[in-house]
């Protein structure tokens, strides 16, 4: 019998965290068969030993692929998607973990009953690994007094009430051709394209923990680089699809980038920062808002003099 759900677990140098990640998947209580596809991208740590032990104990669930060479995150992702057998895809990277044993069953039941939805997600906690501290996901206000939030391709450009490791998605809408079209293929690209075919729903329910640590794929990047990466992603979406709605997110990221330039301590003299000017004028080129441009230029002088 083929699995109904394929859980993708990409890993590189996650040895200290893999036990928690794998056991969070194995703990799932379902009335359907699921598989766990673990793709180890030639980790130099002892990830192979950890995974091999679980693969030997659970051969009916775990399919383990240990790459002999490092093929990179994008190709590892492509490999995993190509080998998935399930009608639905779930995702949990090797340093994150699920805490809700009904995660898959809840989401599977929802998608089985609602054909107009192409994906379903949920909430999570944040584990600040280096500080050994757990916080919420920062979405309390967004979900206030709501059991769920529905999202579409339109609202995708305004807010995304989800983390990738919380989703369950219909595999038939995952077109792998986009991996070759977009540079440095990321989850936001396939979210955008999957939402061409229907809606998404995010439940106000914590199902796992997203780990923030120095070895994370995205979480370790400094604030500036996070926003620059997001800007680049949405520029690519705009360019490939001629979709000017992407400007909404680009402007949002530019505003955050500019704000951080004003207030972060490393920018001692804002008036001398060329990257700040670049962000301000890029924002103006998109919005055409002269009032905001003048206000931001005035703030450069204000915050330079106040240092």
LINBEL-V65449 format. One record per backbone hydrogen bond with DSSP energy under -0.5 kcal/mol. NH is the residue of the N-H (numbers start at 1). CO is the residue of the C=O. E is the energy in kcal/mol with one decimal. If there is no record, write none. Layout:
NH	CO	E
NH	CO	E
This chain:
4	33	-2.8
5	33	-1.2
6	88	-2.7
7	5	-0.5
7	35	-3.2
8	6	-0.6
8	90	-3.0
9	37	-2.9
11	39	-2.3
17	14	-2.4
18	14	-1.4
19	15	-0.5
21	17	-1.9
22	18	-3.1
23	19	-2.4
24	20	-1.6
25	21	-1.1
25	22	-0.5
26	22	-2.6
27	23	-1.6
28	25	-1.8
29	101	-2.7
30	28	-0.7
35	5	-2.4
36	61	-3.0
37	7	-3.1
37	35	-0.6
38	36	-0.7
38	63	-2.2
39	9	-2.5
39	37	-0.6
40	38	-0.6
40	65	-2.7
41	11	-2.5
41	39	-0.7
42	40	-1.9
50	46	-1.6
51	47	-2.8
52	48	-2.7
53	49	-1.5
54	50	-1.3
55	51	-2.9
56	52	-2.1
57	53	-1.3
58	54	-2.2
61	58	-1.4
62	58	-3.0
63	36	-2.9
64	62	-0.6
65	38	-3.0
66	64	-0.5
67	40	-2.1
67	65	-0.8
71	69	-0.7
75	71	-0.5
76	72	-2.3
77	73	-2.3
78	74	-2.3
79	75	-2.6
80	76	-2.2
81	77	-2.4
82	78	-2.5
83	79	-1.3
84	80	-0.7
84	81	-0.8
87	4	-0.9
88	4	-2.1
89	169	-2.8
90	6	-2.7
91	167	-0.7
92	8	-2.9
94	10	-2.3
96	93	-1.8
97	209	-2.0
99	207	-2.7
100	207	-1.6
101	99	-0.7
103	100	-1.7
106	102	-2.8
107	103	-1.9
108	104	-2.8
109	105	-2.6
110	106	-1.7
111	107	-2.3
112	108	-2.5
113	109	-1.5
114	110	-1.1
117	114	-1.6
118	199	-3.0
119	199	-1.2
120	168	-2.4
121	201	-3.2
123	205	-2.2
125	208	-2.4
126	135	-3.1
127	125	-0.5
127	210	-2.6
128	126	-0.7
128	133	-3.6
129	127	-1.4
129	212	-2.0
130	212	-0.6
131	128	-1.2
132	128	-1.2
132	129	-0.5
133	128	-1.5
135	126	-2.5
143	139	-2.1
144	141	-0.7
146	143	-2.5
149	202	-2.4
151	200	-2.7
153	195	-0.6
156	152	-1.4
157	154	-1.2
158	155	-1.9
159	155	-2.8
162	160	-2.5
163	122	-0.5
166	163	-2.1
167	164	-1.7
168	120	-2.0
169	89	-2.4
170	118	-2.4
171	87	-2.1
171	169	-0.6
172	87	-0.5
173	170	-1.5
174	171	-2.1
175	173	-1.2
176	174	-0.8
178	175	-1.4
179	176	-1.3
180	177	-1.1
181	177	-0.6
182	178	-2.5
189	186	-1.1
190	186	-1.0
191	187	-2.5
192	188	-2.0
193	189	-1.9
194	190	-2.6
195	191	-2.1
196	193	-1.3
197	194	-2.0
199	116	-2.1
200	151	-2.9
201	119	-1.4
202	149	-3.0
203	121	-2.4
203	201	-0.5
204	147	-2.9
205	203	-2.3
207	123	-2.4
208	123	-0.5
209	97	-3.2
210	125	-3.0
211	209	-0.6
212	127	-3.3
213	211	-0.6
216	213	-1.8
221	218	-1.4
226	222	-2.2
227	223	-2.1
228	224	-2.3
229	225	-2.5
230	226	-2.3
231	227	-2.6
232	228	-2.2
233	229	-2.3
234	230	-2.4
235	231	-2.0
236	232	-2.1
237	233	-2.1
238	234	-2.2
239	235	-2.7
240	236	-3.0
241	237	-2.0
242	238	-1.2
243	238	-0.8
244	242	-0.8
246	243	-1.6
247	244	-1.9
248	245	-1.6
249	246	-0.5
250	246	-2.1
251	247	-2.9
252	248	-1.7
253	249	-2.6
254	250	-2.5
255	251	-2.5
256	252	-1.9
257	253	-2.6
258	254	-2.8
259	255	-2.3
260	256	-2.3
261	257	-1.8
262	258	-1.8
263	259	-1.8
264	260	-2.7
267	264	-1.6
268	266	-1.3
272	269	-2.1
273	270	-2.0
274	272	-0.8
277	273	-1.4
278	274	-2.3
279	275	-2.1
280	276	-2.3
281	277	-2.7
282	278	-2.0
283	279	-2.2
284	280	-1.9
285	281	-2.0
286	282	-1.3
287	283	-2.8
288	284	-2.6
290	288	-1.1
293	289	-1.7
294	290	-2.6
295	291	-2.2
296	292	-2.5
297	293	-2.2
298	294	-2.2
299	295	-2.0
300	296	-1.4
301	297	-1.2
302	298	-2.4
303	299	-3.1
304	300	-1.4
305	301	-2.5
306	302	-1.3
307	304	-0.9
